[in-house]
Amino acid sequence: MKPSVYILAIIACSLSTCSSSFQGIRFRSQAPSIEEAFRKLSLAVSADDYQISQVDPVKFSIETSWRALKVNEKSEADLGLKDGIMESKMMFRLERRGQMYDVFAAPTIRNSQTATETIADTRHPLWHKWRRILNTLLQKESKEEE
């Protein structure tokens, strides 16, 4: 190989590691406080019939158990399958950033017959549902204009 090929390979590898690998819902919030946001998220997942399987109040993280997708959470592809085959779980993490905090939400779906798990993509109804819930519960960072 020529030296220029090595340089291009090194640049490509370093650039690929710069981007975030998180594929769920992510945004920065400023209100309510991180403690109150954590409390609200805990209540929201419980109200949506999830059972909390792991919680860490120090790290501000919540993970639920799997449950069957509700009819309004199913994509067109999911609707063609028998009830109970498609399941979902939620994972949340809040990370303090000075006066603000980053919100990471991973609405995950799986086919219980194949055990294939994926984070719901931006076209999936479950992703849209939790995006709306988060927008209702939390105030995004506002950018001051000059």
Secondary structure by P-SEA (a helix, b strand, c coil): ccaaaaaaaaaaaaaaacccccccbbbbbccccaaaaaaaaaaaaaaacccccccccccbbbbbcccccccccccccccccccccccbbbbbbbbbcccbbbbbbbbcccccccccccccccccaaaaaaaaaaaaccccbbbbcc
